[in-house]
Amino acid sequence: MVAAARLAPTPRLAATNLVHKNAAAPERVVDARNHRRARIALRAWLCDDQGSSRAYTLDLSPDGARVGGAGSRFTVGQSLLLKIVLDDAEPPVVLKAELVRYHPGISTPDLCLRFLPTSHVDELYRVARYVAAMSACQSSSAQGG
C-alpha cells in the first residue's frame, strides 16, 4: 500500500502589490481629461524624491497620461515628474504631474496622471502638438486611408 504524502501548508505571503493612498488626496473616480488621447507607447520615466522608475505611456493627451510598467510605489495625490521621449532626435519632455488614480493593468497597475499647470508651457505645447499629429494619423488609418 502506498502512503499518501501530505503537503505542508503553504505559508501566506503578505501582498506586495497594494496601492498606497494618500489620506489628503480627494477621491476621484471619473476620467477628468478633456482633450483627445493618442493611444501610443512611448518610453517614459516617473521621478520623485526617491529616484526614478522606468515606464511607458499607454495613452497620452495634452492634460494627462496613462502610464504602465512603473509599479505601485507611488501614492495617489503624489506630485511626480514624468519624462517622455516623443522623438529620439529631441530631448525628452519633462512634465510635472499628479497621480490621480491607479487603473488595473496586466502585471502591474497603470498609473493615471494629470499634468499640473505649473509644467513649462513649451513642454505642454510639444505634447499637444504630438497628440494632435498622432490622433490625425490614427483617425486616417481607422478610416482606411
N, C-alpha and C positions, 0 to 999 in steps of 0.2 A: 504494500500500500504506500502510496506517495503522500507525504505530508505536505499540506498546502502552506506555502510561505506567506507570512503576513508582512505586508509593507508597513514600514514605520510611518506614522502620521507626518504629513508634510507640514513643517512649521509655517505659520502665517507670516508673511513679509509685510512690512509697512509700505503703503503706496508711495511711489516716488514721483507720480505724475499729478499730484494735487495742484490745483490752481490757487495761488495765494491772492487774496483780495485785500486791498487797502480799505480800511473801515471808513476813511474820509471820502472815498470815491462814490459818487452817486450811482445808483442802479440804472443802467442803460440796457435796454433790450432791443430797441429798434435800430435799424440802419439809418444813420444820420447823414450819409453822403448825398449831396445834391447834384453832383456832376456825373457825367458819363464815365464808366470804367472801361479800362482796357484789360482784358484777361491775358496777361503776359508774364512769363517767368523771367526775372532779371536777378543777377547777383546782388546781394544786399548784406548789410551788417547792421545789427542793433547794438547800440553802445549806451552804457550807463556808467555810474561811478565804479563799478566792479570790473569793468572790462567790456569786451565786445563778443557777440555771438554771430557766427555766420548764418545767413538765412537766404531766402529767395522770395521774390514777390509772387503772389498768386493772381492778384489784380491790383490795378493802380488807377487812381483818379486824382484830379487836382487838389482834392481836400482830404485824401486818406489812402490807405493801402491795407491789403490783407497779406500777411507775411507768414510763410511756413518754414519749418525746419529750425527754428530758434530755441525750441524747448519751452519750459514753463517756469523759468526762474524769475521772470518779471511779474510785477503786481499790477492789477487793474488800477488805473489812475496815475501810474508812474510816468514821469516825463523821460523820454529817450531821444537819442539821436539816431536817425535812420540814414544810412548811406546806401545809395542805389547807383549802379553802373548802367546808365542809359546807352552810352556809346563808348566802346573801348578806346576811341581816339580822344575822348574828353575826360576830365576829372569827374569822379562820382558826384552826384547831387547829395548834399547834406541838408537834412530837414529835421527840425525839432518836431517831435510827435508825442502824443499821449496814448497809452494803451487803454483802449475803450472797453474791450472785452475779448474773451477767448472764444474761438469757434472750433467745434470738434473737427479734428483732422484725421488723417490716416494713421500715422505713427505718433505724431506729437500734435498738440492743439495748434491751430492757426491763430496768429495774433491780429486783431483788428485795430488799426491805428488811425488816429485823427491828426492831421498836420496842424500844428499850432500857428496862429497868426504871427508869432514872433520869428518864424522862419524867414530867411532872407528872401526878398521879393524876386530876385533873379532866379533863385533856385525853384521857387514855386512856379515861375513862368516857364522854366525849362520843362518841368513836369507837365504842366498844362499843354504846352506845345507838343510834347512827346505823346501824351494820351490822345490828343486830337488826331495826330497823324496815325497812330495805331488803330484808333477807332474807325477812321476812314478806311484803312486797309481791311479791317475785319468786316466792315459793312459791305465793301465791294466784293470780298471773297464769299460772303454769305449769299450774295445776290447772284453769284455765278460769273462775276466779271472780273 
